[in-house]
Amino acid sequence: MIPKYIQDHHIQLAVSALASAKTDCNATKYFVAENGHKVAPKRIIALAAFLACGAVLPVYRFSGGRETNNRLKRAGLVVREFEGANIQLELNLDN
């Protein structure tokens, strides 16, 4: 669960800092584009928590996907999906 103490300006600062630092985007399905750099949504929330209260919120303490993406959208960010993220592999196990 994403804490309520994280406000929109914390999220905006976090995405700007991560994009400026050119951190690797280790996200697998979604990203936020900022200044031509892809930023992992859960990293944004984790850093925003640090900016809000001085402690990083571990990424295992909140879910990605809908919870994180909706919070980022409410803060005015555009969350995008990696191309091919929804491709399902079909395995033929009848051999």
TORGU-936514 format. One record per residue (C-alpha): x, y, z. Coordinates in steps of 0.2 Angstrom, whole numbers, plus 5000, padded with zeros to 4 digits. Example, Ala and Ser with C-alpha at 12.3 -4.5 7.8 and 13.67 -1.06 7.14 Angstrom:
506249785039
506849955036
END
This chain:
500050005000
500750174995
500750295010
499650445010
501050555016
501750544998
501150704989
501150744971
502650864972
503650724980
503250614965
503750754953
505450784962
505750594962
505450564943
506550724939
507950664950
507950484943
507850544925
509250664928
510350524936
509950414921
509650264932
509350104924
507450064921
507249894928
505449894926
504649744916
502949814910
502749994913
503850154913
503750344915
504650444901
505450594908
506750704897
506950564885
507350434899
506350284905
506050284924
505350134933
503650174942
504050084958
505750174960
504850344958
503650294973
505150234983
506150394981
504550494983
504350415001
506150465005
505850645000
504250645010
504850575026
506750535025
506550345023
506450245007
504950135005
505549965000
504749914984
504049744991
502949855003
501849904989
501249834973
501649894955
500449894941
498749964945
499150034962
500750124957
500150174940
498550254946
499550354960
500750414947
499350464935
498550564949
500150654951
500050704933
501350584925
501050484910
501350294912
501750194897
501850014893
503349934885
502949864868
502649684868
502349674887
500749584885
501349454873
500949284879
502049134875
501148974869
502048814874
501748654865
501948514878
501248374867
502848314860
END
